[in-house]
Amino acid sequence: MTKPTRIDPADLLAVGDLLSDEERLIRDTVRKFTEERIRPHLGDWFERGVFPARELAPELGALGLLGMHLDGYGCAGAGAVAYGVACMELEAADSGLRSFVSVQGSLAMRSIHAFGSEEQKQRWLPGMAAGELIGCFGLTEPDFGSDPANMRTRAVRKGGGNGDWVLSGSKMWITNGSIADVAVVWAQTEEGVRGFLVERGARGLTATDVHGKLSLRASVTSELSFDEVVLPADAVLPGVTGLRGPLSSLNEARYGILWGTVGAARDCYTAALDYAKSRIQFDRPIAGFQLTQQKLVEMMLEVEKAYLVALRIGRLKEQGAVRPPHISFGKLNNVRTALEIARSARTILGANGITTEYPVLRHANNLESVLTYEGTSEIHTLVLGEAITGESAYR
Ligand SMILES: Cc1cc2nc3c(=O)[nH]c(=O)nc-3n(C[C@H](O)[C@H](O)[C@H](O)COP(=O)(O)OP(=O)(O)OC[C@H]3O[C@@H](n4cnc5c(N)ncnc54)[C@H](O)[C@@H]3O)c2cc1C
């Protein structure tokens, strides 16, 4: 293991030295891709509220980033930390980009990989890994977010027995919803909650994009409506019944978030640091004022702590020892940290901080969604509260 030889303001504790050569290579490759290919367009995409998924997906696929932590079926089979550092670099660019990769790989592909039949895996996973096919994951409904057990979307067997299914209901806030070739949709059945693969163009399926978002603007968010959509008997994911299915995939995606937000936080901190060194007020760089230094030092401390938290959880995951409260620890701490850093960085940039020319308010706005999706901060507090007290406080 290498020793830190110089002080790097972006990683003062040299946490990056704790990564393997392969993990560092992945980090640097993804960083280069985002800097060259993504960052120059982000302000524009955010302002226009677009994400060119069809164009980018094959490029992300070629880099091995889609379903990166899954084995076989064209997936890269990377370790947990390697996947984590990729998420960190993707979200250093924009949470919308990381969300696309998370939904594709950790929610849609992972659900098919873990619970699908061999035929379903062969049908979808190689194309999704290559970025030729796009997936989404529908759990949340207009009336049920934190409490998915009460979902209303329902699938019933037509004529009973082993016949076709008829799916009715709606899903809300679905990332990639209107652009997906396949939606993994969770619905109540007589047997309990089951997952269904709904193909683009299915009769009775309508996708409507959510407009007016002030957060995650460079990301497609949609409502999916199912008006008696007839699905073949083999559209169901055979490997799971019950909420364990969607919740286990959400745990995978949350793992990506606890890394991703380290990237968003670092990007805000380094943007503020660079700006503070060049912005002159009262005849000196604002970096020379104690109040500015205090803000920058607080940011730097918190970025490094969040990075260490992510790395610790990543290594636990690699050992097969990670449990949901570990993931909740990381998601709760690292999203909150990133949001606070983004807001503090915004103040250092003064008026420039409110524009899309700099990334900080874009990150801050994005992080409001990240705070809410994949389990709100309150729900993760309750997961941790139960883990340490043994008392469940959800209802
Ligand atoms: C941009 C974006 C993309 C998304 N993408 C997807 C997606 O791809 N697929 C998908 O299925 N969903 C997606 N979601 C939905 C997301 O997962 C939900 O928004 C989230 O689960 C919270 O649900 P809710 O918004 O209905 O809030 P609610 O559950 O109504 O919660 C409202 C408030 O009440 C609090 N609350 C609820 N219950 C309790 C309790 N027991 N104790 C204390 N406080 C409580 C919450 O913490 C929150 O503060 C996305 C959301 C956003 C914003």
The ligand as a MOL file (V3000), in Angstrom:
LIG
                    3D

  0  0  0     0  0            999 V3000
M  V30 BEGIN CTAB
M  V30 COUNTS 53 58 0 0 0
M  V30 BEGIN ATOM
M  V30 1 C -36.4050 12.3890 -8.5350 0
M  V30 2 C -36.9920 11.1540 -7.9330 0
M  V30 3 C -36.8000 9.9260 -8.5470 0
M  V30 4 C -37.3960 8.7860 -8.0150 0
M  V30 5 N -37.2230 7.5730 -8.6510 0
M  V30 6 C -37.9320 6.4880 -8.2340 0
M  V30 7 C -37.8890 5.2640 -8.9680 0
M  V30 8 O -37.1610 5.1400 -9.9670 0
M  V30 9 N -38.6700 4.2300 -8.5620 0
M  V30 10 C -39.4850 4.3130 -7.4600 0
M  V30 11 O -40.1670 3.3440 -7.1460 0
M  V30 12 N -39.5270 5.4760 -6.7160 0
M  V30 13 C -38.7830 6.5570 -7.0950 0
M  V30 14 N -38.8450 7.7310 -6.3760 0
M  V30 15 C -39.7560 7.8290 -5.2500 0
M  V30 16 C -39.0800 7.8560 -3.8930 0
M  V30 17 O -38.5190 6.6070 -3.5880 0
M  V30 18 C -40.1210 8.3160 -2.8670 0
M  V30 19 O -40.3170 9.7020 -3.1040 0
M  V30 20 C -39.7060 8.0790 -1.4380 0
M  V30 21 O -39.7660 6.7160 -1.1230 0
M  V30 22 C -40.5850 8.8580 -0.4360 0
M  V30 23 O -41.9140 8.6480 -0.7090 0
M  V30 24 P -42.9130 9.9020 -0.8230 0
M  V30 25 O -42.2870 10.9100 -1.7110 0
M  V30 26 O -44.2270 9.3520 -1.2010 0
M  V30 27 O -42.9610 10.5240 0.5990 0
M  V30 28 P -43.8590 10.0150 1.8580 0
M  V30 29 O -43.6390 8.5710 2.0830 0
M  V30 30 O -45.2430 10.4950 1.6900 0
M  V30 31 O -43.1570 10.8130 3.0270 0
M  V30 32 C -43.3960 12.2220 3.2700 0
M  V30 33 C -42.6430 12.6020 4.5380 0
M  V30 34 O -43.1600 11.8350 5.6430 0
M  V30 35 C -42.0860 11.1710 6.2870 0
M  V30 36 N -42.5360 9.8830 6.8410 0
M  V30 37 C -43.2050 8.8830 6.2210 0
M  V30 38 N -43.4070 7.8650 7.0690 0
M  V30 39 C -42.8240 8.2000 8.2490 0
M  V30 40 C -42.6800 7.5700 9.5080 0
M  V30 41 N -43.1310 6.3230 9.7390 0
M  V30 42 N -42.0360 8.2480 10.4860 0
M  V30 43 C -41.5350 9.4840 10.2650 0
M  V30 44 N -41.6410 10.1460 9.1010 0
M  V30 45 C -42.2790 9.5030 8.1090 0
M  V30 46 C -41.0560 10.9660 5.2120 0
M  V30 47 O -39.7750 10.7170 5.7640 0
M  V30 48 C -41.1550 12.2840 4.4740 0
M  V30 49 O -40.4170 13.2580 5.1620 0
M  V30 50 C -38.1850 8.8750 -6.8510 0
M  V30 51 C -38.3370 10.1280 -6.2120 0
M  V30 52 C -37.7580 11.2520 -6.7360 0
M  V30 53 C -37.9410 12.5690 -6.0530 0
M  V30 END ATOM
M  V30 BEGIN BOND
M  V30 1 1 1 2
M  V30 2 1 2 3
M  V30 3 2 2 52
M  V30 4 2 3 4
M  V30 5 1 4 5
M  V30 6 1 4 50
M  V30 7 2 5 6
M  V30 8 1 6 7
M  V30 9 1 6 13
M  V30 10 2 7 8
M  V30 11 1 7 9
M  V30 12 1 9 10
M  V30 13 2 10 11
M  V30 14 1 10 12
M  V30 15 2 12 13
M  V30 16 1 13 14
M  V30 17 1 14 15
M  V30 18 1 14 50
M  V30 19 1 15 16
M  V30 20 1 16 17
M  V30 21 1 16 18
M  V30 22 1 18 19
M  V30 23 1 18 20
M  V30 24 1 20 21
M  V30 25 1 20 22
M  V30 26 1 22 23
M  V30 27 1 23 24
M  V30 28 2 24 25
M  V30 29 1 24 26
M  V30 30 1 24 27
M  V30 31 1 27 28
M  V30 32 2 28 29
M  V30 33 1 28 30
M  V30 34 1 28 31
M  V30 35 1 31 32
M  V30 36 1 32 33
M  V30 37 1 33 34
M  V30 38 1 33 48
M  V30 39 1 34 35
M  V30 40 1 35 36
M  V30 41 1 35 46
M  V30 42 1 36 37
M  V30 43 1 36 45
M  V30 44 2 37 38
M  V30 45 1 38 39
M  V30 46 1 39 40
M  V30 47 2 39 45
M  V30 48 1 40 41
M  V30 49 2 40 42
M  V30 50 1 42 43
M  V30 51 2 43 44
M  V30 52 1 44 45
M  V30 53 1 46 47
M  V30 54 1 46 48
M  V30 55 1 48 49
M  V30 56 2 50 51
M  V30 57 1 51 52
M  V30 58 1 52 53
M  V30 END BOND
M  V30 END CTAB
M  END
